[in-house]
Amino acid sequence: MSEKEKMLVGELYDPTDDELVQLRLNARLLTEELNATSVACQDKRVEIIKRLFGTTGDNIYIESSFNCDYGANIHVGDNFYANFGCVILDVAEVKFGKNCLLAPQVGIYTATHPLDSIERNSGLECAKPITIGDNCWIGGHAVINPGVTLGDNVVVASGAVVTKSFGNNVVIGGNPAKVLKEISAKL
């Protein structure tokens, strides 16, 4: 199994592997190009995002600066918006449903490290995927940790640190995040 295959299935992998180094370089070059492209050139920015991300829906808008590890492991649905300073560490897959909004300085981190110090000091890493449902809004400076799944219609309060998964129709906040309120659907 290649280091990339190990990485994508959540096993320990070597991030210094030549293929992974090249893939990260490609993503850095594309994010550099995106961040240097004028907001007046929206078609060009979307074209760069489509080359960077694994899959995209329609109506994508990302404010600069934006950073990610690989890009190819990010999948967004229709009507995706990321505000200034978004960081997505997409070592594992990060999937967004449709109509998702990310406020400024949101961090979404699939990357993690072994708890055992000897194993961690070896340089090996691992990752856990993150899934965000439809119609989600993630507030400013919120952090979504490895392995989290958020259901549909979830609002994450500003500054929240999300360490576990949550179902549909909730407002979550705090550190660690907990349910603050249930959301009733308006018909």
HELIX and SHEET records of a PDB file:
HELIX    1   1 GLU A    3  LEU A    8  1                                   6    
HELIX    2   2 ASP A   18  ALA A   36  1                                  19    
HELIX    3   3 GLN A   42  LEU A   52  1                                  11    
HELIX    4   4 SER A  117  ASN A  121  1                                   5    
SHEET    1   A 7 ILE A  60  ILE A  62  0                                        
SHEET    2   A 7 PHE A  80  ALA A  82  1                                        
SHEET    3   A 7 CYS A 100  LEU A 102  1                                        
SHEET    4   A 7 TRP A 137  ILE A 138  1                                        
SHEET    5   A 7 VAL A 155  VAL A 156  1                                        
SHEET    6   A 7 VAL A 170  GLY A 174  1                                        
SHEET    7   A 7 ALA A 177  GLU A 182 -1                                        
SHEET    1   B 5 PHE A  66  CYS A  68  0                                        
SHEET    2   B 5 CYS A  86  LEU A  89  1                                        
SHEET    3   B 5 GLY A 107  TYR A 109  1                                        
SHEET    4   B 5 VAL A 143  ILE A 144  1                                        
SHEET    5   B 5 VAL A 161  VAL A 162  1                                        
SHEET    1   C 4 ILE A  74  HIS A  75  0                                        
SHEET    2   C 4 VAL A  94  PHE A  96  1                                        
SHEET    3   C 4 ILE A 130  ILE A 132  1                                        
SHEET    4   C 4 THR A 149  LEU A 150  1                                        
SHEET    1   D 2 ALA A 111  THR A 112  0                                        
SHEET    2   D 2 CYS A 126  ALA A 127 -1                                        
END                                                                             
